[in-house]
């Protein structure tokens, strides 16, 4: 509940950083705009299977809330959130998302990987569910809740 629109917090689960991001309507709108530039827009790749409840454009249960493991799927670095929708040194048409400065992998605001970058897959969405409107429980699939 403490996460305001446009903000991200990091919590730890199983020794990994998990991002909880509350996206703004403008950030959600960019997800449609970048689909043609993504390597796996529908989260079909199975190296890290995406839970069924997150196999959608927002990769989330609630469209405005992204829950993702904050580790690049290339070599395990931690991408930076670059949420501003404006030209960036690494992409003049940047629509916001996550950028891994180590090897230049890019992910959109849903953690979907762009084409032509070293990262082979989207950011991992861990099992999770919402206990209520303000509380996310990480590690438990919603079907088990």
C-alpha positions as CSV (number, residue, x, y, z in Angstrom):
1,X,0.0,0.0,0.0
2,X,3.0,2.3,0.6
3,X,4.0,2.2,-3.1
4,X,2.8,5.3,-4.9
5,X,2.1,5.4,-8.7
6,X,5.4,5.5,-10.6
7,X,7.4,4.1,-7.6
8,X,9.1,0.8,-7.0
9,X,10.2,-0.9,-3.8
10,X,12.5,-3.9,-3.5
11,X,12.0,-6.7,-1.0
12,X,13.9,-9.9,-0.6
13,X,12.5,-13.4,-1.4
14,X,14.7,-16.5,-1.4
15,X,17.8,-14.3,-1.3
16,X,16.7,-12.5,-4.5
17,X,15.5,-8.9,-5.0
18,X,11.9,-8.7,-5.9
19,X,10.5,-5.5,-7.3
20,X,7.0,-4.3,-6.6
21,X,6.2,-1.5,-9.0
22,X,3.0,0.5,-9.1
23,X,2.8,1.7,-12.7
24,X,1.0,4.8,-13.8
25,X,-1.6,4.9,-16.6
26,X,1.0,6.5,-18.9
27,X,3.5,3.6,-18.2
28,X,0.8,1.0,-18.8
29,X,0.0,2.7,-22.2
30,X,3.6,2.3,-23.3
31,X,3.2,-1.5,-23.1
32,X,1.1,-1.5,-26.3
33,X,3.6,0.8,-28.1
34,X,6.7,-1.4,-27.7
35,X,5.2,-4.9,-28.4
36,X,6.8,-5.0,-31.9
37,X,10.2,-4.4,-30.4
38,X,10.1,-7.3,-27.9
39,X,11.6,-10.7,-28.1
40,X,8.8,-12.5,-26.1
41,X,5.8,-10.1,-25.8
42,X,3.5,-13.0,-24.7
43,X,5.8,-14.6,-22.2
44,X,5.8,-17.9,-24.2
45,X,9.5,-18.9,-23.6
46,X,9.8,-21.5,-20.9
47,X,13.3,-21.1,-19.5
48,X,11.6,-19.3,-16.6
49,X,7.9,-20.1,-17.0
50,X,5.6,-17.2,-16.4
51,X,2.6,-18.0,-14.2
52,X,-0.6,-18.3,-16.1
53,X,-2.1,-15.3,-14.2
54,X,0.8,-13.1,-15.5
55,X,0.7,-14.3,-19.1
56,X,-0.8,-11.0,-20.3
57,X,0.4,-7.7,-21.6
58,X,1.0,-6.3,-18.1
59,X,2.5,-9.6,-16.8
60,X,0.5,-9.1,-13.6
61,X,-2.6,-10.0,-11.6
62,X,-3.4,-6.3,-11.2
63,X,-2.5,-4.3,-14.2
64,X,-1.0,-1.4,-12.2
65,X,1.2,-3.7,-10.0
66,X,4.2,-5.5,-11.4
67,X,5.9,-8.1,-9.2
68,X,9.2,-9.3,-10.8
69,X,12.6,-10.7,-9.7
70,X,15.1,-7.8,-10.2
71,X,17.8,-9.9,-11.8
72,X,18.8,-9.7,-15.5
73,X,18.3,-13.0,-17.2
74,X,21.6,-12.6,-19.1
75,X,24.3,-12.8,-16.4
76,X,22.5,-12.0,-13.1
77,X,23.1,-8.2,-12.9
78,X,20.5,-5.9,-11.4
79,X,18.9,-3.7,-14.0
80,X,18.1,-0.1,-13.2
81,X,14.6,1.3,-13.5
82,X,14.6,4.1,-16.0
83,X,10.9,4.9,-15.9
84,X,10.9,8.3,-17.7
85,X,9.4,8.3,-21.1
86,X,12.0,10.3,-23.0
87,X,15.1,9.7,-25.1
88,X,17.9,7.9,-23.2
89,X,21.5,7.5,-24.2
90,X,20.9,3.8,-24.8
91,X,17.6,4.3,-26.8
92,X,16.5,7.5,-28.4
93,X,12.9,6.2,-28.5
94,X,12.8,5.0,-24.9
95,X,9.3,4.4,-23.5
96,X,10.4,3.6,-19.9
97,X,11.4,0.3,-18.3
98,X,14.5,-1.4,-17.0
99,X,18.0,-1.1,-18.4
100,X,21.0,-3.3,-17.4
101,X,24.1,-1.1,-17.8
102,X,26.5,-4.1,-17.6
103,X,25.7,-5.5,-21.0
104,X,22.9,-3.2,-22.3
105,X,19.9,-5.4,-22.0
106,X,16.5,-3.6,-22.0
107,X,13.1,-4.5,-20.6
108,X,9.8,-2.7,-20.8
109,X,7.7,-1.6,-17.9
110,X,6.3,-5.2,-17.7
111,X,9.8,-6.8,-17.6
112,X,9.5,-8.0,-21.2
113,X,12.9,-8.2,-22.9
114,X,13.6,-6.3,-26.1
115,X,14.9,-8.0,-29.3
116,X,18.6,-7.8,-30.0
117,X,19.9,-7.6,-26.5
118,X,22.0,-10.1,-24.5
119,X,19.3,-11.1,-22.1
120,X,17.5,-14.2,-23.5
121,X,14.2,-14.0,-21.6
122,X,11.8,-11.7,-19.8
123,X,12.4,-10.9,-16.1
124,X,11.0,-13.6,-13.9
125,X,7.6,-13.2,-12.3
126,X,7.6,-15.1,-9.0
127,X,4.5,-16.9,-7.7
128,X,2.5,-14.4,-5.7
129,X,-1.0,-13.3,-4.8
130,X,-2.8,-10.4,-3.1
131,X,-4.0,-11.1,0.4
132,X,-6.1,-7.9,0.2
133,X,-6.1,-4.7,-1.8
134,X,-2.9,-3.5,-0.1
135,X,-0.8,-6.6,0.6
136,X,1.1,-8.9,-1.8
137,X,2.3,-12.3,-0.7
138,X,5.3,-13.5,-2.6
139,X,6.0,-17.2,-2.9
140,X,2.4,-18.5,-2.9
141,X,0.5,-19.0,-6.1
142,X,-3.0,-17.5,-6.0
143,X,-4.5,-20.9,-6.6
144,X,-3.0,-22.1,-3.3
145,X,-4.1,-19.0,-1.4
